[in-house]
Amino acid sequence: MKYFYENEQAHTITTTVTLRVQILKDKFSQSLGLPFKELLPESVIRQAITELKIKYKKRLFDPIITLWAFLSQILDSDKTVRKEIYVYLLAYNLLRSLMWSAGTTYNTPPLRLSLQGTRHHLLNFIPKLEAANFKKRFRLYRTLLKIIVHKTVPDRPARNEPRVIKRRPKAYPRLTKPRHELRKQLQSA
């Protein structure tokens, strides 16, 4: 069994994580016979991240690895991920078309209707729509549109929010020394 000093252990863990990340990057850049190095090199991704001023914390899966993993799943011969994305797009378009129909039918701006409210009401109406005959289904559809119109969101002009981290003041000071030193100070006081 090997014992480490705290700093040495932290350095060893950091080095191990960095090594694993590098192995994953190499694996994704060369795996599945996909030409990631030629089509999407790391330098292009880093340039896009800096141009868009995207800040991210160094983690095990940084944006480069995430993007490569996503692309390898999309371009894989197994079509399940692609089908799943299509299903999400289909559901999104269904909800937006319901919102459009409700807004234009009842003279409400479709952009003021709630997407999640529409989803909630549609999920509640699906069993009733399935069980109804044609005439009743049409009445239920009109009722659904009327209910969707009543779920409006307030007008929010210029709703672009800055991407910042809000740090609230805490009752305690920040941890600036190792815990074992602070414990010793508490015990000696």
Backbone as ProteinMPNN parsed JSONL, in Angstrom:
{"seq_chain_A": "MKYFYENEQAHTITTTVTLRVQILKDKFSQSLGLPFKELLPESVIRQAITELKIKYKKRLFDPIITLWAFLSQILDSDKTVRKEIYVYLLAYNLLRSLMWSAGTTYNTPPLRLSLQGTRHHLLNFIPKLEAANFKKRFRLYRTLLKIIVHKTVPDRPARNEPRVIKRRPKAYPRLTKPRHELRKQLQSA", "coords_chain_A": {"N_chain_A": [[0.842, -1.182, 0.0], [0.536, 2.226, -0.831], [1.392, 5.31, 0.539], [0.476, 8.726, 0.397], [1.491, 12.125, 0.498], [-0.672, 14.922, 0.999], [-0.586, 16.912, -1.099], [0.914, 15.568, -3.013], [-0.752, 13.42, -3.566], [-2.978, 14.741, -4.652], [-1.764, 15.796, -6.925], [-1.107, 13.415, -8.251], [-3.665, 12.343, -8.727], [-4.752, 14.357, -10.373], [-2.995, 14.172, -12.558], [-3.598, 11.582, -13.391], [-6.303, 11.87, -14.169], [-5.989, 13.76, -16.216], [-4.473, 12.226, -17.998], [-6.332, 10.214, -18.601], [-8.291, 11.751, -19.901], [-6.826, 12.569, -22.134], [-6.408, 10.085, -23.332], [-9.06, 9.446, -23.983], [-9.594, 11.528, -25.813], [-7.782, 10.881, -27.853], [-8.815, 8.4, -28.537], [-11.422, 9.055, -29.488], [-10.726, 10.685, -31.619], [-9.62, 8.924, -33.388], [-11.308, 6.772, -33.626], [-13.756, 4.425, -34.898], [-13.28, 4.745, -37.576], [-13.898, 7.251, -38.452], [-13.327, 10.407, -39.939], [-12.367, 12.424, -37.957], [-10.148, 13.968, -37.316], [-9.515, 15.294, -39.695], [-11.94, 16.515, -40.478], [-13.009, 17.819, -38.181], [-10.98, 19.15, -36.34], [-9.348, 19.536, -33.137], [-8.398, 22.123, -32.772], [-10.134, 23.738, -34.291], [-12.527, 23.477, -32.89], [-11.772, 24.582, -30.429], [-11.228, 27.213, -31.289], [-13.801, 28.034, -32.091], [-15.068, 27.958, -29.607], [-13.691, 29.975, -28.233], [-14.281, 32.197, -29.865], [-17.041, 32.404, -29.533], [-17.032, 33.039, -26.932], [-17.387, 31.201, -24.85], [-17.362, 29.949, -21.667], [-16.037, 27.385, -19.755], [-15.681, 24.91, -17.23], [-12.774, 23.035, -16.489], [-13.256, 19.771, -16.908], [-13.796, 16.207, -16.735], [-15.086, 15.481, -19.114], [-14.806, 17.625, -21.433], [-16.017, 20.243, -23.704], [-15.019, 19.423, -26.211], [-14.618, 16.621, -26.156], [-17.256, 15.874, -25.575], [-18.612, 16.77, -27.879], [-17.326, 15.229, -29.859], [-18.077, 12.655, -28.991], [-20.843, 12.794, -29.298], [-21.045, 13.19, -32.085], [-19.885, 10.805, -32.953], [-21.802, 9.002, -32.128], [-24.009, 9.818, -33.641], [-23.109, 9.452, -36.268], [-22.709, 6.779, -36.304], [-23.238, 3.378, -37.401], [-25.421, 2.223, -36.217], [-28.695, 3.238, -35.922], [-30.18, 4.232, -33.771], [-29.758, 6.501, -32.085], [-30.009, 8.6, -33.885], [-32.679, 8.207, -34.649], [-33.918, 8.74, -32.214], [-33.385, 11.467, -31.893], [-34.85, 12.44, -34.065], [-37.434, 11.792, -33.179], [-37.687, 13.513, -30.972], [-37.564, 15.978, -32.327], [-39.855, 15.741, -33.906], [-41.877, 15.645, -31.927], [-41.497, 18.186, -30.79], [-42.116, 19.83, -32.994], [-44.8, 19.102, -33.314], [-45.936, 20.127, -30.935], [-45.39, 22.876, -31.299], [-46.889, 23.346, -33.623], [-49.456, 22.891, -32.658], [-49.613, 25.016, -30.852], [-49.474, 27.122, -32.667], [-51.836, 26.697, -34.155], [-53.746, 27.028, -32.118], [-53.246, 29.686, -31.369], [-53.743, 31.161, -33.762], [-56.377, 30.458, -34.257], [-57.81, 31.467, -32.06], [-57.092, 34.15, -31.925], [-54.661, 34.918, -30.552], [-51.306, 35.768, -29.929], [-49.054, 33.353, -31.061], [-46.462, 33.123, -30.01], [-46.72, 33.898, -27.429], [-47.77, 31.815, -26.072], [-47.535, 29.04, -23.845], [-45.056, 26.62, -24.094], [-44.506, 24.394, -22.433], [-46.916, 24.305, -21.053], [-48.629, 23.659, -23.15], [-47.641, 21.12, -23.794], [-48.271, 19.771, -21.408], [-51.122, 19.93, -21.366], [-51.718, 18.58, -23.743], [-50.77, 15.984, -23.168], [-52.608, 15.315, -21.192], [-54.927, 15.229, -22.706], [-54.588, 13.202, -24.587], [-55.433, 10.428, -23.943], [-58.24, 10.785, -23.981], [-58.662, 11.705, -26.577], [-57.869, 9.445, -28.022], [-59.84, 7.587, -27.356], [-62.191, 8.647, -28.358], [-64.798, 9.097, -30.877], [-64.969, 10.285, -34.347], [-66.468, 12.769, -34.516], [-66.608, 13.575, -31.84], [-63.913, 13.715, -31.29], [-63.098, 15.901, -32.839], [-64.414, 17.981, -31.466], [-63.115, 17.747, -29.007], [-60.538, 18.408, -29.804], [-60.877, 21.124, -30.505], [-61.517, 22.074, -27.972], [-59.132, 21.538, -26.642], [-57.428, 23.341, -28.004], [-58.597, 25.729, -27.146], [-58.067, 25.635, -24.416], [-55.287, 25.664, -24.424], [-54.807, 28.266, -25.294], [-55.473, 29.722, -23.06], [-53.296, 29.474, -21.455], [-51.168, 31.53, -21.346], [-48.014, 33.239, -21.541], [-46.352, 35.95, -19.878], [-45.622, 39.06, -21.596], [-42.359, 39.355, -22.569], [-40.148, 41.408, -23.325], [-36.929, 41.756, -24.836], [-35.553, 39.523, -23.571], [-33.043, 38.444, -23.178], [-30.681, 37.04, -21.206], [-27.758, 37.686, -19.267], [-24.922, 35.489, -19.238], [-23.846, 34.653, -16.444], [-22.318, 33.845, -13.309], [-23.899, 33.819, -10.286], [-22.887, 34.76, -7.248], [-23.793, 34.359, -4.07], [-23.598, 36.138, -0.993], [-22.13, 34.48, 1.734], [-22.521, 33.236, 5.101], [-20.199, 32.375, 6.174], [-16.596, 32.464, 5.955], [-14.539, 31.91, 2.966], [-13.002, 28.771, 2.079], [-9.703, 28.755, 2.403], [-7.416, 27.578, 3.209], [-5.916, 24.343, 3.755], [-8.087, 21.785, 5.05], [-7.197, 20.318, 7.289], [-5.385, 22.049, 8.521], [-7.054, 24.148, 9.299], [-8.678, 22.764, 11.09], [-6.82, 22.234, 13.131], [-6.343, 24.849, 13.967], [-8.877, 25.47, 15.021], [-9.015, 23.635, 17.137], [-6.897, 24.465, 18.733], [-7.708, 26.962, 19.523]], "CA_chain_A": [[0.0, 0.0, 0.0], [1.355, 3.417, -0.955], [0.845, 6.474, 1.223], [0.814, 9.975, -0.268], [1.211, 13.402, 1.131], [-1.878, 15.451, 0.362], [-0.273, 17.565, -2.372], [1.372, 14.542, -3.953], [-1.934, 12.654, -3.967], [-3.763, 15.595, -5.547], [-1.048, 15.865, -8.196], [-1.243, 12.11, -8.9], [-5.043, 12.224, -9.212], [-4.885, 15.276, -11.504], [-2.258, 13.6, -13.675], [-4.36, 10.423, -13.865], [-7.479, 12.364, -14.88], [-5.505, 14.351, -17.465], [-4.088, 11.12, -18.86], [-7.575, 9.586, -19.086], [-8.893, 12.663, -20.872], [-6.025, 12.492, -23.351], [-6.709, 8.788, -23.953], [-10.386, 9.559, -24.596], [-9.478, 12.382, -27.0], [-7.129, 10.089, -28.902], [-9.742, 7.335, -28.945], [-12.477, 9.631, -30.31], [-10.206, 11.244, -32.857], [-9.2, 7.856, -34.291], [-12.21, 5.622, -33.558], [-14.841, 4.155, -35.83], [-12.918, 5.069, -38.94], [-14.435, 8.549, -38.827], [-12.228, 11.355, -40.148], [-12.52, 13.585, -37.076], [-8.976, 14.837, -37.361], [-9.567, 16.125, -40.884], [-13.178, 17.294, -40.541], [-13.256, 18.63, -37.006], [-9.839, 19.065, -35.426], [-9.513, 20.173, -31.833], [-8.122, 23.561, -32.897], [-11.34, 24.392, -34.801], [-13.488, 23.528, -31.79], [-11.267, 25.577, -29.461], [-11.41, 28.529, -31.892], [-15.232, 28.35, -31.999], [-15.374, 28.213, -28.198], [-13.169, 31.298, -27.869], [-15.028, 33.217, -30.6], [-18.359, 32.536, -28.905], [-16.768, 33.418, -25.541], [-17.975, 30.192, -23.972], [-16.469, 29.584, -20.571], [-16.385, 26.101, -19.166], [-14.711, 24.432, -16.255], [-12.067, 21.829, -16.933], [-13.842, 18.573, -16.338], [-13.378, 15.006, -17.439], [-15.619, 15.566, -20.469], [-14.911, 19.008, -21.867], [-16.854, 20.328, -24.906], [-14.435, 18.713, -27.361], [-14.95, 15.198, -26.017], [-18.71, 15.745, -25.681], [-18.981, 16.909, -29.283], [-16.861, 14.048, -30.585], [-18.91, 11.505, -28.612], [-22.144, 12.978, -29.934], [-20.9, 12.934, -33.521], [-19.638, 9.382, -33.202], [-23.082, 8.304, -31.982], [-24.866, 10.181, -34.766], [-22.594, 8.883, -37.507], [-22.554, 5.342, -36.138], [-24.135, 2.613, -38.27], [-26.643, 1.999, -35.444], [-29.495, 4.444, -36.146], [-31.074, 4.512, -32.647], [-29.596, 7.878, -31.611], [-30.604, 9.456, -34.91], [-34.136, 8.066, -34.534], [-34.343, 9.428, -30.993], [-33.367, 12.903, -32.189], [-36.004, 12.688, -34.934], [-38.65, 11.739, -32.36], [-37.753, 14.769, -30.221], [-37.912, 17.044, -33.269], [-41.25, 15.542, -34.282], [-42.701, 16.065, -30.791], [-41.379, 19.638, -30.68], [-42.9, 20.424, -34.084], [-46.219, 18.883, -33.006], [-46.332, 21.106, -29.92], [-45.383, 24.216, -31.89], [-48.02, 23.48, -34.548], [-50.648, 23.053, -31.809], [-49.597, 26.389, -30.348], [-49.8, 27.98, -33.803], [-53.264, 26.532, -34.446], [-54.518, 27.651, -31.035], [-53.083, 31.142, -31.439], [-54.42, 31.74, -34.932], [-57.819, 30.205, -34.144], [-58.408, 32.297, -31.008], [-56.508, 35.495, -31.986], [-53.631, 35.12, -29.537], [-49.988, 35.563, -30.542], [-48.536, 32.02, -30.709], [-45.229, 33.207, -29.222], [-47.076, 34.156, -26.036], [-48.322, 30.587, -25.488], [-46.542, 28.265, -23.108], [-44.703, 25.326, -24.679], [-44.702, 23.348, -21.418], [-48.361, 24.212, -20.806], [-49.185, 22.917, -24.288], [-47.247, 19.719, -23.606], [-49.043, 19.239, -20.279], [-52.514, 19.751, -21.77], [-51.782, 17.523, -24.758], [-50.64, 14.692, -22.482], [-53.874, 15.023, -20.514], [-55.99, 15.006, -23.684], [-54.318, 12.064, -25.47], [-56.338, 9.28, -23.734], [-59.6, 11.144, -24.399], [-58.674, 11.755, -28.042], [-57.781, 8.077, -28.532], [-61.08, 6.849, -27.115], [-63.338, 9.337, -28.95], [-65.08, 8.925, -32.305], [-64.51, 11.411, -35.151], [-67.126, 14.029, -34.143], [-66.187, 13.951, -30.49], [-62.491, 14.033, -31.369], [-62.983, 17.262, -33.341], [-64.787, 18.867, -30.358], [-62.025, 17.702, -28.023], [-59.416, 19.153, -30.372], [-61.189, 22.551, -30.34], [-61.411, 22.356, -26.535], [-57.699, 21.56, -26.346], [-56.909, 24.615, -28.493], [-59.102, 26.791, -26.281], [-57.348, 25.548, -23.138], [-53.91, 26.088, -24.679], [-54.802, 29.723, -25.399], [-55.569, 30.297, -21.712], [-52.003, 29.303, -20.782], [-50.232, 32.468, -21.97], [-46.901, 33.728, -20.732], [-46.313, 37.411, -19.987], [-44.765, 39.622, -22.631], [-41.014, 39.536, -22.013], [-39.264, 41.969, -24.357], [-35.482, 41.729, -24.576], [-35.359, 38.577, -22.477], [-31.708, 37.871, -23.205], [-30.048, 37.131, -19.896], [-26.304, 37.475, -19.317], [-24.464, 34.206, -18.708], [-22.928, 34.924, -15.341], [-22.54, 33.069, -12.099], [-24.281, 34.693, -9.196], [-22.373, 34.27, -5.969], [-24.457, 35.02, -2.954], [-22.724, 36.201, 0.186], [-22.361, 33.412, 2.711], [-22.278, 33.617, 6.484], [-18.882, 31.89, 6.547], [-15.551, 32.814, 4.978], [-14.168, 30.848, 2.017], [-11.953, 27.832, 2.466], [-8.477, 29.196, 1.745], [-6.329, 26.731, 3.703], [-6.345, 22.944, 3.848], [-8.989, 21.526, 6.18], [-6.504, 19.847, 8.493], [-4.819, 23.224, 9.189], [-8.149, 24.863, 9.95], [-9.084, 21.963, 12.257], [-5.825, 22.478, 14.165], [-6.595, 26.188, 14.499], [-10.069, 25.398, 15.853], [-8.706, 22.883, 18.349], [-5.99, 25.24, 19.571], [-8.372, 28.188, 19.995]], "C_chain_A": [[0.882, 1.239, 0.0], [0.648, 4.582, -0.272], [1.355, 7.732, 0.539], [0.698, 11.126, 0.715], [0.044, 14.014, 0.378], [-1.597, 16.083, -0.989], [0.157, 16.559, -3.429], [0.19, 13.729, -4.477], [-2.784, 13.476, -4.938], [-3.097, 15.685, -6.912], [-1.19, 14.555, -8.965], [-2.635, 11.936, -9.478], [-5.249, 13.125, -10.429], [-4.19, 14.722, -12.738], [-3.015, 12.414, -14.258], [-5.575, 10.862, -14.666], [-7.068, 12.967, -16.215], [-5.114, 13.274, -18.468], [-5.325, 10.426, -19.436], [-8.259, 10.448, -20.136], [-8.149, 12.592, -22.193], [-6.283, 11.177, -24.084], [-8.061, 8.838, -24.647], [-10.332, 10.422, -25.866], [-8.854, 11.609, -28.155], [-8.073, 9.023, -29.446], [-10.827, 7.892, -29.863], [-11.939, 10.171, -31.622], [-9.818, 10.158, -33.853], [-10.217, 6.723, -34.403], [-13.199, 5.589, -34.709], [-14.515, 4.5, -37.282], [-13.455, 6.414, -39.397], [-13.298, 9.567, -38.936], [-12.364, 12.603, -39.285], [-11.328, 14.515, -37.143], [-9.044, 15.785, -38.549], [-10.787, 17.043, -40.88], [-13.341, 18.261, -39.384], [-12.095, 18.521, -36.03], [-10.106, 19.864, -34.144], [-9.305, 21.684, -31.921], [-9.349, 24.329, -33.386], [-12.377, 24.528, -33.69], [-13.049, 24.578, -30.772], [-11.457, 26.999, -29.994], [-12.876, 28.95, -31.799], [-15.621, 28.685, -30.567], [-14.874, 29.598, -27.789], [-13.903, 32.416, -28.605], [-16.395, 33.462, -29.982], [-18.269, 32.931, -27.44], [-17.472, 32.487, -24.558], [-16.94, 29.84, -22.908], [-16.952, 28.27, -19.999], [-15.287, 25.7, -18.206], [-14.038, 23.195, -16.818], [-12.638, 20.644, -16.178], [-13.344, 17.393, -17.137], [-13.839, 15.056, -18.894], [-15.805, 17.034, -20.824], [-15.718, 19.047, -23.171], [-16.315, 19.55, -26.103], [-14.809, 17.239, -27.308], [-16.449, 14.983, -26.162], [-19.155, 15.81, -27.135], [-18.544, 15.701, -30.096], [-17.701, 12.818, -30.251], [-20.272, 11.589, -29.277], [-22.069, 12.668, -31.426], [-20.65, 11.462, -33.811], [-20.915, 8.569, -33.03], [-23.995, 8.577, -33.165], [-24.425, 9.479, -36.041], [-22.389, 7.372, -37.431], [-23.55, 4.615, -37.037], [-25.446, 2.264, -37.557], [-27.461, 3.29, -35.457], [-30.359, 4.837, -34.946], [-30.962, 5.95, -32.162], [-30.231, 8.847, -32.606], [-32.124, 9.4, -34.837], [-34.661, 8.803, -33.308], [-34.374, 10.938, -31.205], [-34.553, 13.27, -33.078], [-37.303, 12.693, -34.139], [-38.797, 13.024, -31.551], [-38.139, 15.932, -31.135], [-39.369, 16.952, -33.695], [-42.19, 16.011, -33.167], [-42.673, 17.589, -30.642], [-42.214, 20.324, -31.759], [-44.395, 20.235, -33.871], [-46.707, 19.914, -32.0], [-46.384, 22.513, -30.507], [-46.54, 24.399, -32.877], [-49.34, 23.587, -33.785], [-50.736, 24.483, -31.279], [-49.979, 27.37, -31.464], [-51.285, 27.904, -34.127], [-54.117, 27.21, -33.384], [-54.44, 29.162, -31.116], [-53.835, 31.771, -32.591], [-55.926, 31.541, -34.86], [-58.469, 31.176, -33.172], [-57.712, 33.655, -30.852], [-55.579, 35.82, -30.815], [-52.281, 34.922, -30.21], [-49.395, 34.216, -30.12], [-47.256, 32.06, -29.877], [-45.501, 33.493, -27.751], [-47.664, 32.929, -25.353], [-47.205, 29.755, -24.884], [-46.306, 26.911, -23.776], [-44.948, 24.2, -23.673], [-46.167, 23.203, -21.046], [-49.046, 23.425, -21.908], [-48.867, 21.432, -24.157], [-48.082, 19.064, -22.515], [-50.491, 18.963, -20.688], [-52.659, 18.651, -22.822], [-51.676, 16.142, -24.113], [-51.919, 14.315, -21.743], [-54.985, 14.679, -21.499], [-55.788, 13.741, -24.521], [-55.239, 10.868, -25.19], [-57.766, 9.569, -24.19], [-59.707, 11.174, -25.919], [-58.625, 10.357, -28.653], [-59.111, 7.342, -28.424], [-62.284, 7.438, -27.844], [-63.529, 8.969, -30.416], [-64.731, 10.225, -33.025], [-65.125, 12.735, -34.702], [-66.676, 14.508, -32.774], [-64.712, 14.359, -30.475], [-62.29, 15.471, -31.854], [-63.343, 18.267, -32.249], [-63.695, 18.898, -29.29], [-60.806, 18.495, -28.505], [-59.643, 20.66, -30.209], [-61.086, 22.966, -28.868], [-59.946, 22.442, -26.122], [-57.081, 22.885, -26.797], [-57.344, 25.77, -27.6], [-58.366, 26.809, -24.938], [-55.904, 26.011, -23.309], [-53.805, 27.606, -24.717], [-54.852, 30.377, -24.018], [-54.269, 30.182, -20.936], [-50.97, 30.212, -21.446], [-49.121, 32.834, -20.989], [-46.861, 35.238, -20.879], [-45.37, 37.866, -21.096], [-43.412, 39.941, -22.0], [-40.096, 40.081, -23.094], [-37.813, 41.938, -23.899], [-35.152, 40.781, -23.432], [-34.033, 37.832, -22.565], [-31.059, 38.097, -21.852], [-28.55, 36.926, -20.025], [-25.936, 36.142, -18.684], [-23.395, 34.48, -17.66], [-23.27, 34.015, -14.169], [-22.827, 34.048, -10.982], [-23.783, 34.083, -7.897], [-23.023, 35.069, -4.864], [-23.512, 35.082, -1.761], [-23.121, 35.125, 1.2], [-22.019, 33.924, 4.103], [-20.867, 33.25, 6.915], [-17.849, 32.314, 5.511], [-15.243, 31.627, 4.06], [-13.049, 29.991, 2.57], [-10.69, 28.191, 1.691], [-7.264, 28.396, 2.183], [-6.82, 25.293, 3.704], [-7.158, 22.701, 5.126], [-8.244, 21.11, 7.443], [-5.849, 21.016, 9.238], [-5.907, 23.998, 9.931], [-8.663, 24.099, 11.174], [-8.128, 22.188, 13.419], [-6.038, 23.859, 14.798], [-7.814, 26.208, 15.408], [-9.789, 24.708, 17.185], [-7.82, 23.687, 19.292], [-6.65, 26.497, 20.14], [-9.256, 27.952, 21.191]], "O_chain_A": [[1.864, 1.304, 0.74], [-0.544, 4.809, -0.48], [2.519, 7.805, 0.146], [-0.104, 11.088, 1.647], [-0.203, 13.654, -0.773], [-2.319, 15.808, -1.947], [-0.197, 16.687, -4.601], [0.126, 13.391, -5.659], [-3.257, 12.946, -5.943], [-3.774, 15.656, -7.939], [-1.371, 14.565, -10.183], [-2.784, 11.438, -10.594], [-5.855, 12.702, -11.413], [-4.731, 14.792, -13.842], [-3.072, 12.252, -15.477], [-5.857, 10.298, -15.723], [-7.715, 12.722, -17.233], [-5.397, 13.401, -19.659], [-5.358, 10.091, -20.62], [-8.749, 9.937, -21.142], [-8.769, 12.557, -23.256], [-6.367, 11.154, -25.312], [-8.209, 8.337, -25.762], [-10.952, 10.084, -26.874], [-9.33, 11.671, -29.289], [-8.126, 8.775, -30.651], [-11.131, 7.294, -30.895], [-12.631, 10.119, -32.638], [-9.696, 10.438, -35.045], [-10.018, 5.801, -35.194], [-13.438, 6.587, -35.389], [-15.413, 4.536, -38.123], [-13.472, 6.699, -40.595], [-12.399, 9.574, -38.096], [-12.464, 13.713, -39.808], [-11.486, 15.731, -37.037], [-8.673, 16.953, -38.432], [-10.683, 18.217, -41.236], [-13.765, 19.4, -39.58], [-12.218, 17.864, -34.997], [-10.972, 20.738, -34.096], [-9.971, 22.441, -31.215], [-9.585, 25.453, -32.945], [-13.026, 25.565, -33.562], [-13.866, 25.373, -30.306], [-11.809, 27.899, -29.23], [-13.166, 30.098, -31.465], [-16.417, 29.596, -30.336], [-15.569, 30.316, -27.07], [-14.128, 33.481, -28.029], [-16.855, 34.601, -29.917], [-19.288, 33.134, -26.779], [-18.067, 32.926, -23.573], [-15.802, 29.483, -23.214], [-18.149, 28.076, -19.786], [-14.129, 26.093, -18.347], [-14.656, 22.406, -17.533], [-12.51, 20.542, -14.958], [-12.576, 17.542, -18.087], [-13.08, 14.716, -19.801], [-16.853, 17.616, -20.543], [-16.072, 17.993, -23.698], [-17.095, 19.069, -26.925], [-15.265, 16.674, -28.302], [-16.877, 14.021, -26.8], [-19.975, 15.005, -27.575], [-19.302, 15.203, -30.928], [-18.004, 12.02, -31.138], [-20.799, 10.587, -29.761], [-22.925, 11.968, -31.965], [-21.147, 10.93, -34.804], [-21.1, 7.557, -33.706], [-24.68, 7.673, -33.643], [-25.251, 8.975, -36.802], [-21.942, 6.758, -38.4], [-24.588, 5.172, -37.395], [-26.464, 2.035, -38.21], [-26.961, 4.335, -35.041], [-31.211, 5.714, -35.091], [-31.982, 6.568, -31.855], [-30.909, 9.796, -32.213], [-32.789, 10.43, -34.951], [-35.725, 9.42, -33.358], [-35.295, 11.611, -30.743], [-35.191, 14.3, -32.865], [-38.183, 13.514, -34.399], [-39.895, 13.57, -31.447], [-38.951, 16.776, -30.756], [-40.043, 17.973, -33.83], [-43.18, 16.692, -33.432], [-43.708, 18.209, -30.395], [-42.932, 21.283, -31.478], [-45.181, 21.119, -34.213], [-47.768, 20.51, -32.184], [-47.324, 23.262, -30.239], [-47.111, 25.486, -32.962], [-50.247, 24.297, -34.219], [-51.811, 25.082, -31.263], [-50.716, 28.328, -31.231], [-51.925, 28.932, -34.35], [-55.095, 27.887, -33.704], [-55.448, 29.849, -30.951], [-54.491, 32.798, -32.423], [-56.679, 32.379, -35.356], [-59.57, 31.662, -33.432], [-57.738, 34.244, -29.772], [-55.704, 36.864, -30.176], [-52.127, 33.987, -30.996], [-49.248, 33.967, -28.923], [-46.988, 31.129, -29.117], [-44.609, 33.347, -26.916], [-48.02, 32.992, -24.177], [-46.07, 29.771, -25.363], [-47.247, 26.149, -23.995], [-45.53, 23.172, -24.018], [-46.623, 22.097, -20.754], [-49.938, 22.62, -21.642], [-49.731, 20.586, -24.383], [-48.548, 17.936, -22.676], [-51.028, 17.895, -20.395], [-53.618, 17.879, -22.788], [-52.417, 15.229, -24.478], [-52.277, 13.139, -21.672], [-55.892, 13.917, -21.163], [-56.749, 13.254, -25.115], [-55.794, 10.324, -26.145], [-58.432, 8.686, -24.73], [-60.705, 10.73, -26.489], [-59.258, 10.103, -29.678], [-59.464, 6.561, -29.308], [-63.315, 6.772, -27.938], [-62.586, 8.587, -31.109], [-64.252, 11.169, -32.396], [-64.407, 13.718, -34.521], [-66.4, 15.69, -32.572], [-64.32, 15.253, -29.725], [-61.421, 16.181, -31.35], [-62.672, 19.289, -32.105], [-63.391, 19.954, -28.736], [-60.134, 19.164, -27.72], [-58.729, 21.391, -29.825], [-60.627, 24.065, -28.555], [-59.564, 23.317, -25.344], [-56.299, 23.486, -26.06], [-56.561, 26.68, -27.328], [-58.081, 27.876, -24.394], [-55.359, 26.678, -22.43], [-52.827, 28.174, -24.23], [-54.326, 31.475, -23.835], [-54.157, 30.748, -19.849], [-50.008, 29.727, -22.041], [-49.285, 32.745, -19.772], [-47.293, 35.765, -21.905], [-44.445, 37.15, -21.479], [-43.325, 40.693, -21.029], [-39.349, 39.325, -23.716], [-37.52, 42.078, -22.711], [-34.544, 41.184, -22.44], [-33.918, 36.708, -22.077], [-30.912, 39.238, -21.412], [-28.108, 36.084, -20.807], [-26.558, 35.715, -17.711], [-22.202, 34.531, -17.96], [-24.379, 33.491, -14.069], [-22.074, 34.998, -10.767], [-24.222, 33.003, -7.502], [-22.833, 36.278, -4.74], [-22.714, 34.169, -1.55], [-24.301, 34.906, 1.472], [-21.315, 34.921, 4.256], [-20.382, 33.762, 7.924], [-18.173, 32.501, 4.338], [-15.632, 30.493, 4.339], [-12.26, 30.423, 3.411], [-10.605, 27.965, 0.484], [-6.193, 28.522, 1.589], [-8.027, 25.054, 3.657], [-6.929, 23.344, 6.15], [-8.62, 21.509, 8.545], [-5.762, 20.982, 10.466], [-5.699, 24.447, 11.058], [-9.039, 24.708, 12.176], [-8.563, 22.318, 14.563], [-5.925, 24.016, 16.014], [-7.808, 26.874, 16.443], [-10.268, 25.144, 18.232], [-7.971, 23.603, 20.511], [-6.185, 27.035, 21.145], [-9.876, 28.889, 21.695]]}, "name": "protein", "num_of_chains": 1, "seq": "MKYFYENEQAHTITTTVTLRVQILKDKFSQSLGLPFKELLPESVIRQAITELKIKYKKRLFDPIITLWAFLSQILDSDKTVRKEIYVYLLAYNLLRSLMWSAGTTYNTPPLRLSLQGTRHHLLNFIPKLEAANFKKRFRLYRTLLKIIVHKTVPDRPARNEPRVIKRRPKAYPRLTKPRHELRKQLQSA"}
